[in-house]
């Protein structure tokens, strides 16, 4: 995730019980701050702290890749 910097536009998933199922939603956000293992994001006025491995560059084929392999190494 070294290509994701503060100010980058990203996509992340909101999961119920840690699993991406029919209730899984992918949201677009902007990176506000980068920690050691987390990104701090703002999406539609809401703030999120998301582990870096679950945040992807905008335009990455996240739902397709995630549903096949459970991780996207974009």
C-alpha positions in Angstrom: 0.0 0.0 0.0 3.0 2.3 -0.5 1.3 4.0 -3.4 -1.5 5.2 -1.2 -0.6 8.6 0.3 -2.4 11.2 2.4 -5.0 12.8 0.1 -5.3 9.8 -2.2 -8.8 8.7 -3.3 -9.4 5.1 -2.2 -12.0 2.3 -1.9 -12.6 0.2 1.2 -15.1 -2.4 2.2 -17.5 -2.4 5.2 -18.0 -5.9 6.4 -20.5 -7.5 8.8 -18.8 -9.8 11.2 -15.5 -9.5 9.3 -16.9 -11.3 6.2 -17.9 -9.8 2.9 -21.4 -11.2 2.3 -24.5 -9.8 0.7 -24.4 -6.9 3.2 -20.8 -5.9 2.2 -20.6 -2.3 0.9 -17.6 -0.7 -0.8 -17.2 3.0 -0.1 -15.1 5.7 -1.7 -13.0 7.8 0.6 -10.0 10.2 0.9 -7.0 9.3 3.1 -6.7 11.9 5.9 -3.8 10.3 7.8 -1.6 7.2 7.6 -0.6 5.2 10.7 1.6 2.2 11.1 -1.1 -0.4 10.2 -4.2 1.9 9.6 -5.5 4.6 7.3 -7.7 7.2 8.7 -10.4 8.0 6.0 -13.3 10.3 5.4 -16.2 9.1 3.3 -19.4 11.1 2.8 -18.8 13.0 6.0 -18.1 9.9 8.1 -14.7 9.0 9.5 -13.1 5.5 9.5 -10.0 3.8 10.8 -9.3 0.9 8.4 -6.4 -1.6 8.3 -4.2 -0.8 5.4 -4.7 -4.3 3.8 -8.4 -3.5 3.3 -7.8 -0.1 1.5 -7.3 -0.1 -2.2 -6.6 2.7 -4.8 -9.6 4.1 -6.5 -10.1 2.3 -9.8 -8.8 -1.1 -8.6 -11.1 -4.0 -9.4 -11.7 -4.5 -5.7 -15.1 -6.4 -5.6 -14.0 -8.8 -8.4 -10.6 -9.6 -6.9 -11.7 -9.7 -3.3 -14.5 -12.1 -4.1 -12.0 -14.4 -5.8 -9.0 -14.2 -3.5 -10.2 -12.4 -0.3 -7.4 -9.9 -0.8 -6.4 -7.4 -3.5 -2.7 -6.6 -3.8 -3.2 -3.6 -6.0 
